[in-house]
């Protein structure tokens, strides 16, 4: 199975505002990504909680906004060393330059 995993990120004239994502306000443009996978439990299985990333860019910046939904109190995040963060919920961006 060879899936094309290419996405096209849209250019914007103004930076996104976090308030727009909280209130549902219309935004200029963005690429929406929803096909997230988990590592534990079940490596490669679809994420168990609704997760969406919105990507856009302008002449100076790349913008990535994650909207992660879970039941209240279900998300865990501890202050810890970088090497110990994976027992908690994690979402991130990796750049392969």
TORPA-4810 file (N, C-alpha, C, O; in nm, 3 decimals):
<nodes>
NODE_1_0.085_-0.117_0.000_0.000_0.000_0.000_0.089_0.124_0.000_0.162_0.147_0.096_X
NODE_2_0.085_0.201_-0.104_0.168_0.320_-0.117_0.078_0.442_-0.119_0.020_0.475_-0.222_X
NODE_3_0.067_0.508_-0.006_-0.018_0.626_0.004_0.066_0.752_-0.015_0.177_0.762_0.036_X
NODE_4_0.012_0.846_-0.089_0.078_0.975_-0.103_0.053_1.054_0.024_-0.061_1.092_0.052_X
NODE_5_0.157_1.080_0.100_0.146_1.150_0.229_0.188_1.296_0.216_0.229_1.357_0.314_X
NODE_6_0.179_1.352_0.095_0.218_1.489_0.071_0.104_1.583_0.107_-0.012_1.557_0.073_X
NODE_7_0.136_1.691_0.175_0.036_1.794_0.202_0.087_1.927_0.149_0.208_1.950_0.142_X
NODE_8_-0.004_2.012_0.112_0.030_2.145_0.063_-0.011_2.245_0.170_-0.128_2.254_0.207_X
NODE_9_0.087_2.319_0.220_0.061_2.418_0.324_0.031_2.551_0.259_0.103_2.595_0.169_X
NODE_10_-0.075_2.616_0.304_-0.121_2.740_0.243_-0.052_2.862_0.303_-0.024_2.867_0.423_X
NODE_11_-0.027_2.960_0.218_0.034_3.085_0.259_-0.074_3.181_0.310_-0.183_3.188_0.253_X
NODE_12_-0.042_3.253_0.417_-0.136_3.349_0.475_-0.072_3.487_0.482_0.050_3.500_0.476_X
NODE_13_-0.156_3.588_0.496_-0.107_3.726_0.508_-0.091_3.768_0.653_-0.019_3.863_0.683_X
NODE_14_-0.161_3.697_0.743_-0.149_3.730_0.885_-0.136_3.602_0.967_-0.187_3.497_0.929_X
NODE_15_-0.068_3.615_1.078_-0.049_3.499_1.166_-0.184_3.455_1.224_-0.269_3.539_1.251_X
NODE_16_-0.202_3.325_1.245_-0.324_3.281_1.313_-0.323_3.326_1.458_-0.217_3.342_1.518_X
NODE_17_-0.442_3.346_1.514_-0.455_3.382_1.655_-0.516_3.264_1.729_-0.614_3.205_1.684_X
NODE_18_-0.458_3.230_1.842_-0.510_3.117_1.919_-0.656_3.136_1.957_-0.732_3.040_1.962_X
NODE_19_-0.695_3.260_1.984_-0.834_3.288_2.020_-0.931_3.242_1.911_-1.043_3.199_1.941_X
NODE_20_-0.889_3.253_1.784_-0.976_3.210_1.674_-1.007_3.061_1.681_-1.118_3.020_1.646_X
NODE_21_-0.913_2.981_1.727_-0.935_2.837_1.738_-1.024_2.804_1.858_-1.100_2.708_1.854_X
NODE_22_-1.015_2.883_1.962_-1.097_2.861_2.081_-1.242_2.901_2.058_-1.334_2.837_2.110_X
NODE_23_-1.262_3.007_1.981_-1.398_3.058_1.960_-1.463_3.007_1.832_-1.583_3.027_1.811_X
NODE_24_-1.385_2.941_1.746_-1.440_2.893_1.619_-1.450_3.001_1.514_-1.522_2.984_1.415_X
NODE_25_-1.380_3.113_1.531_-1.384_3.222_1.435_-1.323_3.179_1.302_-1.233_3.095_1.299_X
NODE_26_-1.370_3.237_1.194_-1.316_3.207_1.061_-1.172_3.255_1.053_-1.137_3.360_1.106_X
NODE_27_-1.090_3.177_0.985_-0.950_3.212_0.966_-0.921_3.227_0.818_-0.999_3.182_0.734_X
NODE_28_-0.810_3.291_0.786_-0.778_3.323_0.647_-0.764_3.197_0.561_-0.836_3.181_0.462_X
NODE_29_-0.674_3.110_0.597_-0.647_2.987_0.521_-0.558_2.898_0.605_-0.485_2.945_0.692_X
NODE_30_-0.566_2.769_0.580_-0.481_2.675_0.651_-0.499_2.537_0.591_-0.598_2.509_0.524_X
NODE_31_-0.402_2.452_0.617_-0.413_2.312_0.578_-0.449_2.235_0.705_-0.384_2.250_0.808_X
NODE_32_-0.551_2.153_0.696_-0.601_2.077_0.811_-0.553_1.932_0.800_-0.570_1.868_0.697_X
NODE_33_-0.491_1.882_0.908_-0.441_1.745_0.913_-0.509_1.675_1.030_-0.508_1.724_1.142_X
NODE_34_-0.568_1.557_1.002_-0.641_1.484_1.106_-0.599_1.338_1.121_-0.643_1.272_1.215_X
NODE_35_-0.518_1.286_1.033_-0.484_1.143_1.034_-0.364_1.116_1.125_-0.257_1.080_1.077_X
NODE_36_-0.383_1.134_1.255_-0.274_1.113_1.350_-0.273_0.969_1.398_-0.377_0.904_1.408_X
NODE_37_-0.153_0.920_1.428_-0.133_0.782_1.474_-0.066_0.784_1.610_0.002_0.880_1.646_X
NODE_38_-0.087_0.678_1.684_-0.028_0.670_1.817_0.089_0.572_1.818_0.104_0.488_1.729_X
NODE_39_0.171_0.585_1.922_0.283_0.492_1.941_0.245_0.388_2.046_0.264_0.268_2.026_X
NODE_40_0.191_0.436_2.159_0.150_0.346_2.267_0.010_0.383_2.312_-0.018_0.502_2.323_X
NODE_41_-0.075_0.293_2.338_-0.067_0.152_2.298_-0.103_0.138_2.150_-0.175_0.221_2.095_X
NODE_42_-0.055_0.036_2.088_-0.094_0.006_1.950_-0.022_0.090_1.847_-0.084_0.174_1.782_X
NODE_43_0.107_0.069_1.830_0.188_0.145_1.736_0.124_0.150_1.598_0.096_0.047_1.536_X
NODE_44_0.100_0.272_1.550_0.045_0.292_1.416_-0.106_0.295_1.409_-0.162_0.323_1.302_X
NODE_45_-0.173_0.267_1.519_-0.319_0.272_1.519_-0.365_0.418_1.523_-0.291_0.504_1.570_X
NODE_46_-0.486_0.447_1.474_-0.536_0.585_1.480_-0.537_0.637_1.624_-0.560_0.562_1.718_X
NODE_47_-0.512_0.766_1.639_-0.516_0.828_1.771_-0.651_0.805_1.837_-0.754_0.811_1.769_X
NODE_48_-0.652_0.780_1.966_-0.777_0.750_2.035_-0.857_0.875_2.067_-0.978_0.867_2.087_X
NODE_49_-0.790_0.991_2.074_-0.860_1.117_2.098_-0.850_1.204_1.974_-0.751_1.199_1.901_X
NODE_50_-0.953_1.285_1.951_-0.957_1.372_1.834_-0.841_1.472_1.838_-0.827_1.548_1.933_X
NODE_51_-0.759_1.470_1.733_-0.643_1.558_1.723_-0.640_1.617_1.582_-0.650_1.545_1.483_X
NODE_52_-0.625_1.748_1.574_-0.620_1.817_1.446_-0.505_1.917_1.449_-0.484_1.985_1.549_X
NODE_53_-0.432_1.924_1.339_-0.328_2.025_1.324_-0.367_2.117_1.209_-0.418_2.072_1.106_X
NODE_54_-0.345_2.245_1.228_-0.371_2.346_1.126_-0.237_2.409_1.091_-0.168_2.462_1.178_X
NODE_55_-0.199_2.403_0.963_-0.069_2.451_0.918_-0.086_2.564_0.818_-0.174_2.561_0.733_X
NODE_56_0.001_2.664_0.830_0.005_2.774_0.735_0.143_2.839_0.746_0.220_2.806_0.836_X
NODE_57_0.172_2.930_0.655_0.300_2.999_0.661_0.286_3.137_0.600_0.193_3.165_0.525_X
NODE_58_0.383_3.224_0.634_0.394_3.354_0.569_0.539_3.372_0.529_0.615_3.275_0.529_X
NODE_59_0.580_3.491_0.494_0.716_3.512_0.446_0.823_3.488_0.553_0.940_3.472_0.521_X
NODE_60_0.783_3.486_0.680_0.881_3.470_0.788_0.864_3.346_0.874_0.960_3.301_0.935_X
NODE_61_0.743_3.289_0.881_0.715_3.185_0.980_0.633_3.071_0.925_0.556_3.087_0.830_X
NODE_62_0.652_2.955_0.987_0.563_2.840_0.969_0.476_2.835_1.093_0.527_2.842_1.204_X
NODE_63_0.345_2.823_1.075_0.252_2.817_1.188_0.192_2.677_1.197_0.141_2.624_1.097_X
NODE_64_0.197_2.618_1.315_0.135_2.489_1.340_0.055_2.503_1.469_0.111_2.531_1.575_X
NODE_65_-0.075_2.483_1.458_-0.163_2.490_1.575_-0.226_2.353_1.592_-0.289_2.301_1.500_X
NODE_66_-0.208_2.293_1.710_-0.270_2.166_1.741_-0.395_2.190_1.825_-0.392_2.267_1.920_X
NODE_67_-0.503_2.123_1.788_-0.625_2.120_1.869_-0.644_1.974_1.909_-0.674_1.889_1.826_X
NODE_68_-0.625_1.947_2.038_-0.630_1.810_2.090_-0.745_1.801_2.188_-0.751_1.876_2.286_X
NODE_69_-0.837_1.710_2.163_-0.955_1.698_2.248_-0.950_1.567_2.326_-0.916_1.462_2.272_X
NODE_70_-0.985_1.576_2.452_-0.992_1.460_2.540_-1.093_1.490_2.650_-1.131_1.605_2.671_X
NODE_71_-1.134_1.386_2.718_-1.224_1.404_2.831_-1.154_1.489_2.936_-1.034_1.475_2.956_X
NODE_72_-1.227_1.578_3.005_-1.164_1.659_3.110_-1.092_1.571_3.212_-1.148_1.474_3.263_X
NODE_73_-0.968_1.607_3.241_-0.888_1.533_3.338_-0.816_1.412_3.281_-0.740_1.348_3.353_X
NODE_74_-0.838_1.380_3.154_-0.777_1.260_3.096_-0.637_1.283_3.041_-0.561_1.188_3.024_X
NODE_75_-0.600_1.406_3.014_-0.469_1.436_2.957_-0.366_1.448_3.068_-0.388_1.515_3.169_X
NODE_76_-0.254_1.380_3.048_-0.147_1.384_3.148_-0.029_1.460_3.092_0.008_1.443_2.976_X
NODE_77_0.029_1.541_3.174_0.153_1.611_3.138_0.226_1.646_3.266_0.176_1.721_3.350_X
NODE_78_0.343_1.590_3.280_0.425_1.615_3.399_0.544_1.700_3.360_0.586_1.700_3.245_X
NODE_79_0.598_1.772_3.454_0.724_1.842_3.435_0.833_1.737_3.456_0.846_1.683_3.565_X
NODE_80_0.911_1.710_3.351_1.008_1.602_3.360_1.124_1.627_3.265_1.122_1.721_3.186_X
NODE_81_1.223_1.543_3.274_1.336_1.549_3.181_1.289_1.506_3.042_1.195_1.427_3.030_X
NODE_82_1.352_1.556_2.940_1.314_1.526_2.803_1.308_1.375_2.776_1.221_1.328_2.703_X
NODE_83_1.400_1.300_2.834_1.407_1.156_2.809_1.290_1.079_2.872_1.266_0.964_2.835_X
NODE_84_1.218_1.140_2.966_1.111_1.071_3.037_0.971_1.117_2.998_0.875_1.086_3.069_X
NODE_85_0.955_1.190_2.889_0.825_1.249_2.861_0.726_1.154_2.794_0.607_1.186_2.790_X
NODE_86_0.768_1.042_2.743_0.677_0.960_2.664_0.568_0.885_2.739_0.475_0.838_2.673_X
NODE_87_0.571_0.868_2.872_0.452_0.813_2.937_0.333_0.909_2.931_0.219_0.867_2.950_X
NODE_88_0.359_1.037_2.907_0.254_1.137_2.902_0.202_1.153_2.759_0.258_1.096_2.665_X
NODE_89_0.095_1.231_2.744_0.041_1.262_2.612_0.133_1.362_2.545_0.174_1.461_2.606_X
NODE_90_0.166_1.337_2.417_0.261_1.420_2.345_0.212_1.441_2.203_0.163_1.348_2.139_X
NODE_91_0.225_1.562_2.155_0.204_1.593_2.014_0.317_1.687_1.973_0.358_1.772_2.052_X
NODE_92_0.367_1.673_1.851_0.480_1.757_1.814_0.503_1.759_1.664_0.433_1.694_1.587_X
NODE_93_0.602_1.837_1.627_0.642_1.852_1.488_0.789_1.815_1.476_0.871_1.861_1.555_X
NODE_94_0.820_1.732_1.379_0.959_1.698_1.350_0.995_1.752_1.212_0.918_1.738_1.117_X
NODE_95_1.112_1.813_1.201_1.161_1.864_1.075_1.276_1.776_1.026_1.374_1.757_1.098_X
NODE_96_1.264_1.725_0.907_1.370_1.647_0.845_1.431_1.733_0.735_1.386_1.729_0.620_X
NODE_97_1.532_1.810_0.771_1.591_1.903_0.675_1.706_1.837_0.605_1.770_1.898_0.520_X
</nodes>
